[in-house]
Amino acid sequence: MDCGQTVLVCGDDEEQVAKTAAGLDAIEGVLDVRTATGGTTAESVGDVDCVVSLAFDPPDLVADLRAERPTLPVVVFTEGGPERVREVLADETLSYVRPGGDAQYTVLAHRIASVANEDGPTAMGAFDRHSEVIDALDDGVYALDDDGEFVFANEALAELTGYDIEELLGEHTAVIKDRETVELAESKLRELLSSSGRDDIGTTFELELRRADGTTIACEDHMTVLYGPDGDFRGTAGVIRDIAERKRREELLSALQETSRSLMQAPSREDVASIVAAATERVLGLEMAVVRLYDADEEVLRPEAATDAVVERLGERPVYDFDGGEAGRVFASGETLRYDTTHELDESGTTVGSGLYMPVGVHGTLSVLSTDEEAFDDIDRQVVALLATNAAAACNRAKREQEVRETRERIATILERINGLIQNTVEVLVEATTREAVEAGVCAELAATEPYTFACIGRPAVRGSRLDISEWAGETALVGESIPVDDGAPGATALAEGHSEIIDDLGDIDEEWVKRAHGAGVESMMAIPLSYTDSTYGVLFVCSDRPDAFDDREQVVLEALGRAVANAVNAIESGKILSADKVIELEFTVNDRALLLSRLSASTEAALTSVGTVTQNDGSLRLYLDAEGGESEAILTALEADDGVRSVTQVAEHEGSALFEVTMGESLLATLVDHGAVPKEITGENGIARYTIELPYEGDAREVFSLVEDNYDGTDLVGYHEHERPVQTQQEFQASLSERFTDRQETALRTAYLGGFFDWPREVDGDELAEAMDISRPTYHQHLRAAQQKVYEELFE
């Protein structure tokens, strides 16, 4: 390739054009490279010897240049699928080079020379001219004559194969490749050449490269057959890359996928630890591994799982605190440690030659050890780190599944509804188990995020128009303050009406606490209500040291955050009773026509009893109401006309009683449920509604009763006592059912379940099941219905 050849690189992507031009320029003394993008004209380009197009469809500029010079060669240099490549090769006026690898610009330069020189280069000549560049490559580069013998090899190929360059030259390529691979490559090249009809063609394949010492390594070989314009054979060139590490990484990652599936099915953190220790030895081939789990009660790291080699060589592993051993330091800092030389594990004096110490999130640590020095390479470190990350995710999942199901599902719903929230804030909501943790975590995340400098949450005081600061974070401390929320004060609208407030200039607000915040550097503020259905948990104040900091985007994010916090608090408050060993039973009566059961029992003279409630997705409450006495028609009419009832259906009527399904909007019952109460019995008779509810804590009971007393006239406390909450295990539930079944009923139910009677579509019908029990179909269904009735009674009553 003679110095002075002019090449034009053209395309729409200016960055890619510049990168390609720089790559060709790096081949010193070979090409004069020009570039063209956008609206470059043929006149401004001048005379060129070859055009490199970075797209399969060359730009209009190429057509303009070819209008004056039809034989101007064009090389397409871009990634593409087989169909697009075949289209290019089918065009006799175009040539194609696939990008990729360190030698891509050398290959491109060679192709330019092939199409730009009328005589065309020899394979050896091209490599001689570029020998300095080729010798600098990490990949092995070679050229073969028509007998398949080496006529060129660079230093990288010599190092890769273990032969000297002089030993390779003149040898057949079979010295490093088996005959089958050589024949397969030549066959593939001939097939491509035949189908394309082009003079130059190449293919890439994987092979096991044979080294001088008899070992083999996985490699990738890109082979190109070169022909001159006259059709004469000019040589075969190739680029060989060592892909052993890549193949090893792929194999390890593939094996880890199976481990990941096992991890994500582990029911507990302890099972996760056992899987991780076993996978370290079985998948990674590393014999010594210890997994420790964090004990939050004792604040120590306990060894939960270890490979046999650890116990055999190091003995039973000790418990560590945060200052104990490398594992303790890793857990405390959250940073990975790697030792390639002999070091002590802890103060006991036990030593190992190498060690990888990884935090497993907030759950513990993974230690991978070896008695040899420099035992772990970068791939080991990366894969162990991935295993630790997967283990942390599995521990998170296992821990969450041990929590109350309703709480988890509600928080999952929160996560689905909220988009664009800060990831750390979402993690606070997911992981917090108390209202205080939610509030403190959210305030901390907001105060640490630009452009906010301070955040606090005010809870409504039991009496009076004020908010008591419960949690805060940031530079301006309002801890212990009570914020007045009289009409016009910041936060009043958010608390009373559930609408956010934005104050762009605090200098205009005549409130002592606002003046104090302004003096400390707060320039703008937003007050966000923490509301869930008809429950208000307070106001979130977010402050910034910038004026007008809360644009539309900020408002949307913070209002979504406010709803998420309220939902999370509601989920936690509602879930308290599900995990409490003791509960407070509270019984009170209300003589107030604002309550449905009070006014309905007074107007219809019926005795009303709630026999079941369901909270629906829109926050409304579905109530199953049993009415004894009174006319069912009159009761239905009264319910249909009641403003507090959204819809009503009479479900059944039997022997002086009727069952109604009533959907209500705002109601005292819904409020009680939102505050964590579990209704046990609700009745209405002679205008008096009686509620018996359970609450997890004494303080909650006082707060709930005060709420009812403040909002409804004629409220009286009837009963208040603490009792143990009975817990029924699955085995007890099954035993209770078995005691109620007859043998025939249990057999009918079991055969229906196991036989697929309840599947859809059904796999069997009643006739087949009845025949299996050697009874008639009516008799079979009688037994089945009786068994189902007992299941439902045990479940709902």
Secondary structure, 3 states (H helix, E strand, C coil): CCCCEEEEEECCCHHHHHHHHHHHHCCCCCEEEEEECCCCCHHHHCCCCEEEECCCCCCHHHHHHHHHCCCCCEEEECCCCHHHHHHHHHCCCEEEECCCCCCHHHHHHHHHHHHHCCCCCCHHHHHHHCHHHHHCCCCEEEEECCCCEEEEECHHHHHHHCCCHHHHCCCEHHHCCCHHHHHHHHHHHHHHHHHHCCCCEEEEEEEEEECCCCCEEEEEEEEEEEECCCCCEEEEEEEEEECHHHHHHHHHHHHHHHHHHHHHCCCCHHHHHHHHHHHHHHCCCCCEEEEEEEECCCCEEEEEEECHHHHHHHCCCCCECCCCHHHHHHHHHCCCEEECCCEECCCCCCEECEEEEEEECCCEEEEEEECCCCCCCHHHHHHHHHHHHHHHHHHHHHHHHHCCHHHHHHHHHHHHHCCCCCHHHHHHHHHCCCHHHHHHHHHHHHHCCCCEEEEEEEEECCCCCEEEEEEEEECCCCCCCEEECCCCCCCHHHHHHCCCEEECCHHHCCCHHHHHHHHCCCCEEEEEEEEECCEEEEEEEEEECCCCCCCHHHHHHHHHHHHHHHHHHHHHHHHHHHHCCEEEEEEEEECCCCCHHHHHHHHHCCEEEEEEEEECCCCCEEEEEEEECCCHHHHHHHHHHCCCEEEEEEEEEECCEEEEEEEECCCHHHHHHHCCCEEEEEEEECCEEEEEEEECCHHHHHHHHHHHHHHCCCEEEEEEEEEECCCCCHHHHHHHHHHHCCHHHHHHHHHHHHCCCCCCCCCCCHHHHHHHHCCCHHHHHHHHHHHHHHHHHHHHC
